[in-house]
Amino acid sequence: MENLIALLIGAPLLGAAVLLCGGRRLDRAGHWLGTLLAAVSFVIGLALFADMLGKAADDRAMHQHLFSWIPVEGFQADIAFQLDQLSMTFVLLITGVGTLIHVYSIGYMEHDERRRRFFGYLNLFVAAMLLLVLADNYLLLYFGWEGVGLASYLLIGFWQHKPSAATAAKKAFLVNRVGDIGLSIAIMLMFTTFGTFAFGPVLESAGETGEGTLTAIGLMLLLAACGKSAQVPLQSWLGDAMEGPTPVSALIHAATMVTAGVYLIVRSADIFNAAPDAQLVVTIVGAVTLLFGAIVGCAKDDIKKALAGSTMSQIGYMILAAGLGPIGYVFAIMHLVTHGFFKAGLFLGAGSVMHGMNDEVDMRKYGGLRKYMPVTFATFGLGYLAIIGFPGLSGFFSKDKIIEAAFAKGGTEGWILGAVTLLGAAITAYYMTRVMLMTFFGEKRWQPDEHGHEPHPHESPKSMTVPMILLAFGSVFAGGIFGIGDRFVNWLKPVTDYEHGHPPISAMAVTSATVAVMVIGVGLAYLQYGRRPVPVVAPRGSLLTRAARRDLLQDDFNHAVFVTGGTHLTRSLVYVDHSLVDGVVNGTAAGVGGLSGRLRKLQNGHVRSYAVSMFGGTAVLIAATLLMRAV
């Protein structure tokens, strides 16, 4: 079965190559080919999963070595894959949810002239993400990491005729390059420290290495994770990435790009376990981003950007859990998987709403859509209930475990983290209820566009609604299935060295508090948006609301510090270069030139001048000789 691992990547990679190089002759069938090859990868994943289940828990890891990539003395880089419980979890998520998004895209992109190319990019995205999670060494992981960055750039800017889409693609690409610097430095530190970048030797030797070195490696890995997973301070690209087609948003937020940072940290668990300072910074970044994204989501009227803020916040939960160490790694991945179901469903539901509303994204121009789009309303509603942690649904099980693990951290740190996670749960319930009420309830608020065309909301075709229904099942049942008998914990325990946490309060008290803050968040949103008419034009709002609409001034900060500051720094360096560096160089050249000009006058061609010089020199030598003898 190990020989099938490469086919997981090979199927979508073949699809990308054929669709992008095959030309217009594939326009009619390209979308079917791309979807078929994504599904083939999913079927292969299921076969490998079944084979893995038939083995003992400690004997489930599979390896496949294809060839030596860079075989030189002292430097060995292999194209080799590792499939264990952690990577298998990602394989099933990427290929399963990815295939559903491919199916959804058949209807969503039906009238796009470049649909074949779009499916080629989708296949490339899936292949790159699979390479990232299946690599058995950090250098090959980096190759997949960059492939994900390239595919995201191509998909976010797919509608490049729109300046906003082109700008958003460049922004995502550049911000992620900052994070990629961290991963490249981490890999170089690994090689100089361990002499290799293969997972096995690096992670096995982590406990025997100096804490300072491991802290540096951990912080660089965190920087990389912040870029891919849109965590503070590299979160600014995520909201703008909504300029891409909605299936792209679903793929990025649910199954591929933003999950890569969580995978990197959990895969590098041994490094972080031996570097508590780096682990603490991971927890802080997750806690800050959790609240940052939630606050931003409260103020967005663009339905996709509200969901983008939600993703930032939910990934913050996962990063926080990963920073808790062995008591949190499993629950970070568990929430990542359940989030993959309900967030994909929410984004596809948003795309369905846009499909029926002439691509309108402003929720203030929706209202009452549950009557016109019953399937979209039902599936989106189940995703909504899952993300706010409604008892019995997927998000309830995974988020509740993260909150318990936060309290189990112990001491003052545990109480602070527990309070942050509860506050995040309350804000999540508020902004997601706001999205539901503004979109599906109340009176209709849509108006004719500038051409006088009024939207006629209608249900989407089956190619779009069927994937939404299947994802809704995952939103409802996945968490409960994982939680029965601690199935998910037992599944990942051999990879994550899970340790049971002991919160200072009972699990029932934590659950009760989680449900209580959820109810409070829902109630506040209902009072504000359910019992009052929603104005078509957003009111000015408080200072915090205005700041949240501008993404808590993250772009303003980046522009002031990095753009304006960088401009001033560059001008200062140019001034120093011109006035000091060039001054020294030009001054030296001028001095040498002047001295040369003066010395040149001594060579005048007059014999009498040379005779006088010779006589004078002779006199000086005689005088010096006599003086030396006298002394």
QUIHUHU-V167029 format. One record per residue. N is the residue number from 1. PHI is phi as a letter, one per 40 degrees, with the letter a starting at -180 (NA if undefined). Layout:
# QUIHUHU-V167029
N|PHI / N|PHI
This chain:
# QUIHUHU-V167029
1|NA / 2|d / 3|c / 4|c / 5|d / 6|c / 7|c / 8|d / 9|c / 10|c / 11|c / 12|c / 13|c / 14|c / 15|d / 16|c / 17|c / 18|c / 19|c / 20|c / 21|b / 22|c / 23|g / 24|c / 25|c / 26|c / 27|d / 28|c / 29|b / 30|d / 31|c / 32|c / 33|c / 34|c / 35|c / 36|c / 37|c / 38|c / 39|c / 40|c / 41|c / 42|c / 43|c / 44|c / 45|c / 46|c / 47|c / 48|c / 49|c / 50|c / 51|c / 52|c / 53|c / 54|c / 55|b / 56|c / 57|d / 58|c / 59|b / 60|c / 61|c / 62|b / 63|b / 64|b / 65|b / 66|c / 67|a / 68|c / 69|c / 70|b / 71|c / 72|b / 73|c / 74|g / 75|a / 76|b / 77|b / 78|b / 79|c / 80|a / 81|b / 82|b / 83|b / 84|b / 85|c / 86|c / 87|c / 88|c / 89|d / 90|c / 91|d / 92|c / 93|c / 94|c / 95|c / 96|c / 97|c / 98|c / 99|c / 100|c / 101|c / 102|c / 103|c / 104|d / 105|c / 106|d / 107|c / 108|c / 109|b / 110|d / 111|b / 112|c / 113|c / 114|b / 115|c / 116|d / 117|c / 118|d / 119|c / 120|c / 121|c / 122|c / 123|c / 124|c / 125|c / 126|c / 127|c / 128|c / 129|c / 130|c / 131|c / 132|c / 133|c / 134|b / 135|c / 136|b / 137|a / 138|c / 139|c / 140|c / 141|d / 142|c / 143|c / 144|c / 145|d / 146|c / 147|c / 148|c / 149|c / 150|c / 151|c / 152|c / 153|c / 154|c / 155|c / 156|c / 157|c / 158|d / 159|c / 160|c / 161|c / 162|c / 163|d / 164|c / 165|c / 166|c / 167|c / 168|c / 169|c / 170|c / 171|c / 172|c / 173|c / 174|c / 175|c / 176|c / 177|c / 178|c / 179|c / 180|c / 181|d / 182|c / 183|c / 184|c / 185|c / 186|d / 187|c / 188|c / 189|c / 190|c / 191|c / 192|c / 193|c / 194|b / 195|g / 196|a / 197|b / 198|c / 199|d / 200|d / 201|c / 202|c / 203|c / 204|c / 205|c / 206|d / 207|c / 208|b / 209|b / 210|d / 211|c / 212|c / 213|c / 214|c / 215|c / 216|c / 217|c / 218|c / 219|c / 220|c / 221|c / 222|c / 223|d / 224|c / 225|c / 226|c / 227|c / 228|c / 229|c / 230|f / 231|b / 232|d / 233|b / 234|b / 235|c / 236|c / 237|c / 238|c / 239|c / 240|c / 241|c / 242|c / 243|c / 244|c / 245|d / 246|d / 247|d / 248|c / 249|d / 250|c / 251|c / 252|c / 253|c / 254|b / 255|b / 256|b / 257|d / 258|c / 259|c / 260|c / 261|c / 262|c / 263|d / 264|c / 265|c / 266|c / 267|c / 268|c / 269|d / 270|c / 271|c / 272|c / 273|c / 274|c / 275|b / 276|d / 277|c / 278|c / 279|c / 280|c / 281|c / 282|d / 283|c / 284|c / 285|d / 286|c / 287|c / 288|c / 289|c / 290|d / 291|c / 292|d / 293|c / 294|c / 295|c / 296|c / 297|c / 298|c / 299|b / 300|c / 301|c / 302|c / 303|c / 304|c / 305|c / 306|c / 307|c / 308|c / 309|c / 310|c / 311|c / 312|d / 313|c / 314|c / 315|c / 316|d / 317|d / 318|c / 319|c / 320|d / 321|c / 322|c / 323|c / 324|c / 325|g / 326|d / 327|c / 328|b / 329|d / 330|c / 331|c / 332|c / 333|c / 334|c / 335|c / 336|c / 337|c / 338|c / 339|c / 340|d / 341|c / 342|c / 343|c / 344|c / 345|c / 346|c / 347|c / 348|c / 349|c / 350|c / 351|c / 352|c / 353|c / 354|c / 355|c / 356|c / 357|b / 358|f / 359|g / 360|c / 361|b / 362|c / 363|c / 364|c / 365|b / 366|b / 367|g / 368|g / 369|c / 370|c / 371|c / 372|c / 373|b / 374|c / 375|c / 376|c / 377|c / 378|c / 379|c / 380|c / 381|c / 382|c / 383|c / 384|c / 385|c / 386|c / 387|c / 388|c / 389|g / 390|c / 391|d / 392|g / 393|c / 394|d / 395|c / 396|c / 397|c / 398|c / 399|c / 400|c / 401|c / 402|c / 403|c / 404|c / 405|c / 406|c / 407|c / 408|c / 409|d / 410|g / 411|g / 412|c / 413|d / 414|c / 415|c / 416|c / 417|c / 418|c / 419|c / 420|c / 421|c / 422|c / 423|c / 424|c / 425|c / 426|c / 427|c / 428|d / 429|c / 430|c / 431|c / 432|c / 433|c / 434|d / 435|c / 436|c / 437|c / 438|c / 439|c / 440|b / 441|b / 442|g / 443|c / 444|c / 445|b / 446|c / 447|b / 448|c / 449|c / 450|c / 451|c / 452|g / 453|c / 454|c / 455|c / 456|b / 457|d / 458|a / 459|c / 460|c / 461|c / 462|c / 463|c / 464|c / 465|c / 466|c / 467|d / 468|c / 469|c / 470|c / 471|c / 472|c / 473|c / 474|c / 475|c / 476|c / 477|b / 478|d / 479|c / 480|c / 481|c / 482|c / 483|c / 484|c / 485|g / 486|f / 487|d / 488|c / 489|c / 490|c / 491|c / 492|c / 493|d / 494|c / 495|c / 496|b / 497|f / 498|d / 499|b / 500|c / 501|c / 502|b / 503|c / 504|c / 505|b / 506|c / 507|c / 508|c / 509|c / 510|c / 511|c / 512|c / 513|c / 514|c / 515|c / 516|c / 517|c / 518|c / 519|c / 520|c / 521|c / 522|c / 523|c / 524|c / 525|c / 526|c / 527|c / 528|c / 529|b / 530|c / 531|b / 532|b / 533|c / 534|c / 535|c / 536|c / 537|b / 538|c / 539|c / 540|d / 541|g / 542|c / 543|c / 544|c / 545|c / 546|c / 547|c / 548|c / 549|c / 550|c / 551|f / 552|f / 553|g / 554|c / 555|c / 556|c / 557|c / 558|c / 559|c / 560|c / 561|c / 562|c / 563|c / 564|c / 565|c / 566|c / 567|c / 568|c / 569|c / 570|c / 571|c / 572|c / 573|c / 574|c / 575|c / 576|c / 577|c / 578|c / 579|c / 580|c / 581|c / 582|c / 583|c / 584|c / 585|c / 586|c / 587|c / 588|c / 589|c / 590|c / 591|c / 592|c / 593|c / 594|c / 595|c / 596|c / 597|c / 598|c / 599|c / 600|c / 601|c / 602|c / 603|c / 604|b / 605|g / 606|c / 607|c / 608|c / 609|c / 610|c / 611|c / 612|c / 613|c / 614|c / 615|c / 616|c / 617|c / 618|c / 619|c / 620|c / 621|c / 622|c / 623|c / 624|c / 625|c / 626|c / 627|c / 628|c / 629|c / 630|c / 631|c
